[in-house]
Amino acid sequence: MSRARLGRYLLLQARDFIVDRALAIVITFGLVVMMSYESLGPGGRALIERGGVHAWELAARAIEQPVSFTWFITALMAVHGISANDRTSGRFRLLFAKPVSVAHFYGQAFALYGVLYLVLALLFVASMGAIFPIARVTAVGAFAVLVASYLLVGGVCFLLSALWRFDWGTTIALAGALTYLAAKFRHHPWLNGFPPFWELADQADSLKYLEPLEWRPLVWASAYGVACFLLGLVVLRRRPLAT
């Protein structure tokens, strides 16, 4: 397999992301931006015009809710069915009619989808910044949560997609169950072996405090997601796509 051949698939993968995924992500981000703008009453506008720390605090509270609502669902939109859809539709027969490494192909797709998703995430944060005077610490924190969300949610979904076709539903169920268990058994060590979705939820919630986020939970969540992604590549190397 040549790099040139794999590179030619890059445009196909970019088109797939734009057509099948980007629109839903843009609509989701766009709706929460519009809702945030519409919720800004006369008192909020007056506070923003005065500026200062109180305006930053208002902006921090304003961006916390959209990020808390979107970090999971938009990352899932970006990755779900990344390999499972090709298996269930039979499209893999066309994609791999020529000698191309399955793991390299889907690894490249995951990386490309991540870059394009983060471009949309950056535009989302910038759009919120056009409405509210978001402090640098809040903007950086919001983007960091969205980066970690793609790696964790995307990595877990990538692995599940390599295993079977119900990756999106399984990811949602897993995240919901683990978030519930974390609320009940937060300090139990056995939780450490599971994807730390609750850590990202906590960090998103902390955006409202106008303080730097804790980097350890973000790094741990990102590392866990990367490990799942790598394990997914191993599965794709060993599993026949026709099964």
C-alpha positions as CSV (number, residue, x, y, z in Angstrom):
1,M,0.0,0.0,0.0
2,S,1.5,3.4,-1.0
3,R,1.0,6.6,0.8
4,A,-0.2,8.2,-2.4
5,R,-3.1,5.7,-2.6
6,L,-4.1,6.2,1.0
7,G,-3.8,10.0,0.4
8,R,-6.3,9.8,-2.4
9,Y,-8.8,8.4,0.0
10,L,-8.4,11.6,2.2
11,L,-10.7,13.6,-0.1
12,L,-13.3,10.8,0.0
13,Q,-13.2,10.7,3.8
14,A,-13.4,14.5,4.0
15,R,-16.5,14.4,1.8
16,D,-18.0,11.7,4.0
17,F,-17.5,13.8,7.1
18,I,-19.0,16.9,5.5
19,V,-22.0,15.2,4.0
20,D,-22.8,12.6,6.8
21,R,-21.6,14.3,10.0
22,A,-20.7,18.0,9.8
23,L,-24.2,19.2,9.1
24,A,-25.6,17.6,12.3
25,I,-22.8,18.9,14.3
26,V,-23.1,22.4,12.9
27,I,-26.9,22.4,13.6
28,T,-26.3,21.2,17.2
29,F,-23.7,23.9,17.9
30,G,-25.7,26.5,16.1
31,L,-28.9,25.8,18.0
32,V,-27.2,26.1,21.4
33,V,-25.5,29.4,20.3
34,M,-28.8,30.8,19.2
35,M,-30.5,29.7,22.5
36,S,-27.7,31.3,24.5
37,Y,-28.1,34.5,22.5
38,E,-31.9,34.5,23.0
39,S,-31.6,33.9,26.7
40,L,-29.5,37.0,27.2
41,G,-32.0,39.5,28.6
42,P,-31.6,43.3,29.1
43,G,-29.9,42.8,32.4
44,G,-27.3,40.5,30.9
45,R,-26.7,42.9,28.0
46,A,-26.2,45.8,30.4
47,L,-23.7,43.7,32.5
48,I,-21.8,42.8,29.3
49,E,-21.6,46.5,28.3
50,R,-20.1,47.4,31.7
51,G,-17.5,44.7,31.3
52,G,-15.1,43.6,34.0
53,V,-15.0,40.4,36.1
54,H,-18.8,40.2,36.5
55,A,-19.2,40.1,32.7
56,W,-16.6,37.3,32.6
57,E,-18.5,35.4,35.2
58,L,-21.7,35.7,33.3
59,A,-20.0,34.5,30.1
60,A,-18.5,31.5,32.0
61,R,-21.9,30.5,33.2
62,A,-23.3,31.0,29.7
63,I,-20.8,28.8,28.0
64,E,-20.9,26.0,30.6
65,Q,-24.4,24.9,29.7
66,P,-23.8,24.6,25.9
67,V,-20.5,22.8,26.4
68,S,-22.1,20.4,29.0
69,F,-24.9,19.7,26.5
70,T,-22.8,19.3,23.4
71,W,-19.5,17.7,24.3
72,F,-20.8,14.1,24.3
73,I,-23.4,14.2,21.5
74,T,-21.3,16.1,19.0
75,A,-18.2,13.9,19.5
76,L,-20.5,10.8,19.0
77,M,-21.9,12.4,15.8
78,A,-18.4,12.8,14.5
79,V,-17.3,9.1,14.9
80,H,-20.3,6.8,15.1
81,G,-20.4,4.0,12.6
82,I,-16.9,4.9,11.3
83,S,-16.2,1.4,10.3
84,A,-19.4,-0.5,11.1
85,N,-21.4,1.5,8.5
86,D,-19.1,0.3,5.7
87,R,-19.4,-3.3,6.9
88,T,-23.2,-3.3,7.2
89,S,-23.7,-1.5,3.8
90,G,-21.2,-3.6,2.0
91,R,-19.3,-0.5,1.0
92,F,-16.0,-2.0,2.2
93,R,-15.9,-4.2,-0.9
94,L,-15.6,-1.0,-3.0
95,L,-13.2,0.8,-0.7
96,F,-10.8,-2.2,-0.4
97,A,-11.0,-3.5,-3.9
98,K,-7.5,-2.3,-4.2
99,P,-4.8,-3.2,-1.7
100,V,-5.2,-0.7,1.1
101,S,-4.6,-1.4,4.8
102,V,-7.9,-1.4,6.7
103,A,-6.3,-0.2,9.9
104,H,-4.5,2.6,8.1
105,F,-7.6,3.7,6.2
106,Y,-9.8,3.9,9.4
107,G,-7.0,5.3,11.4
108,Q,-6.6,8.1,8.9
109,A,-10.4,8.6,8.9
110,F,-10.4,9.0,12.7
111,A,-7.6,11.5,12.6
112,L,-9.2,13.5,9.8
113,Y,-12.6,13.5,11.5
114,G,-10.9,14.7,14.6
115,V,-9.3,17.7,12.9
116,L,-12.5,18.7,11.2
117,Y,-14.5,18.2,14.4
118,L,-12.1,20.5,16.3
119,V,-12.4,23.1,13.6
120,L,-16.1,23.1,14.2
121,A,-15.6,23.2,17.9
122,L,-13.3,26.1,17.6
123,L,-15.9,28.0,15.5
124,F,-18.5,27.1,18.2
125,V,-16.3,28.6,21.0
126,A,-15.6,31.7,18.8
127,S,-19.3,32.1,18.1
128,M,-20.0,32.1,21.9
129,G,-17.2,34.6,22.3
130,A,-18.9,36.9,19.8
131,I,-21.9,37.0,22.1
132,F,-20.3,37.0,25.5
133,P,-17.0,38.5,26.7
134,I,-15.5,35.1,27.4
135,A,-12.3,35.2,29.4
136,R,-9.2,33.4,28.0
137,V,-9.3,30.8,30.8
138,T,-12.9,29.9,30.0
139,A,-12.3,29.7,26.2
140,V,-9.3,27.5,26.6
141,G,-11.1,25.3,29.1
142,A,-14.1,24.9,26.8
143,F,-12.0,23.9,23.9
144,A,-9.9,21.5,26.0
145,V,-13.1,19.7,27.1
146,L,-14.2,19.4,23.4
147,V,-10.7,18.1,22.5
148,A,-10.8,15.5,25.3
149,S,-14.4,14.6,24.4
150,Y,-13.4,13.7,20.8
151,L,-10.6,11.5,22.0
152,L,-12.6,9.7,24.7
153,V,-16.0,9.4,23.1
154,G,-14.5,9.0,19.7
155,G,-11.9,6.4,20.9
156,V,-14.5,4.3,22.7
157,C,-16.9,4.5,19.8
158,F,-14.1,3.7,17.3
159,L,-13.4,0.5,19.3
160,L,-17.1,-0.5,19.5
161,S,-17.5,0.2,15.8
162,A,-14.7,-2.2,15.1
163,L,-16.5,-4.8,17.2
164,W,-20.1,-4.5,16.0
165,R,-22.6,-2.3,14.2
166,F,-24.4,-0.9,17.3
167,D,-21.5,1.3,18.4
168,W,-23.5,4.5,18.9
169,G,-26.2,2.9,21.0
170,T,-23.6,1.0,23.1
171,T,-21.6,4.2,23.6
172,I,-24.6,6.1,24.8
173,A,-25.7,3.2,27.1
174,L,-22.1,2.8,28.5
175,A,-21.7,6.5,29.2
176,G,-25.1,6.8,30.9
177,A,-24.5,3.7,33.1
178,L,-21.0,4.8,34.1
179,T,-22.1,8.4,34.9
180,Y,-24.8,6.9,37.1
181,L,-22.4,4.6,38.8
182,A,-19.8,7.4,39.3
183,A,-22.5,9.4,41.0
184,K,-23.2,6.5,43.4
185,F,-19.6,5.1,43.9
186,R,-17.3,8.1,43.0
187,H,-14.3,7.0,45.0
188,H,-14.4,3.3,44.4
189,P,-11.2,2.2,42.7
190,W,-12.9,-0.3,40.4
191,L,-14.3,2.7,38.4
192,N,-10.8,3.5,37.3
193,G,-10.9,0.7,34.7
194,F,-13.8,2.2,32.8
195,P,-14.0,5.1,30.4
196,P,-14.1,8.2,32.6
197,F,-17.1,10.0,31.0
198,W,-18.0,11.5,34.3
199,E,-14.7,13.3,34.5
200,L,-15.4,15.2,31.4
201,A,-18.9,16.0,32.7
202,D,-17.3,17.4,35.9
203,Q,-14.8,19.5,33.9
204,A,-17.5,20.9,31.7
205,D,-19.5,21.8,34.7
206,S,-16.4,23.5,36.2
207,L,-16.3,26.0,33.4
208,K,-18.8,28.2,35.2
209,Y,-16.3,29.0,38.0
210,L,-14.0,31.1,35.9
211,E,-11.0,29.1,37.0
212,P,-8.5,26.9,35.1
213,L,-9.7,23.3,34.7
214,E,-7.9,20.4,36.3
215,W,-5.6,19.0,33.7
216,R,-5.2,15.5,35.1
217,P,-8.8,14.3,34.4
218,L,-8.6,15.8,30.9
219,V,-5.3,14.0,30.2
220,W,-6.6,10.7,31.7
221,A,-9.8,10.8,29.6
222,S,-7.8,11.6,26.5
223,A,-5.3,8.8,27.1
224,Y,-8.1,6.3,27.8
225,G,-9.7,7.3,24.5
226,V,-6.4,7.0,22.6
227,A,-5.9,3.5,24.1
228,C,-9.4,2.5,22.9
229,F,-8.6,3.8,19.4
230,L,-5.4,1.8,19.2
231,L,-7.2,-1.3,20.4
232,G,-9.8,-0.7,17.7
233,L,-7.0,-0.6,15.1
234,V,-5.8,-4.0,16.4
235,V,-9.3,-5.4,16.0
236,L,-9.6,-4.0,12.5
237,R,-6.3,-5.6,11.5
238,R,-7.4,-9.0,12.7
239,R,-11.1,-9.1,12.0
240,P,-12.5,-9.9,8.5
241,L,-14.7,-7.0,7.4
242,A,-17.3,-9.4,5.9
243,T,-18.2,-10.8,9.4
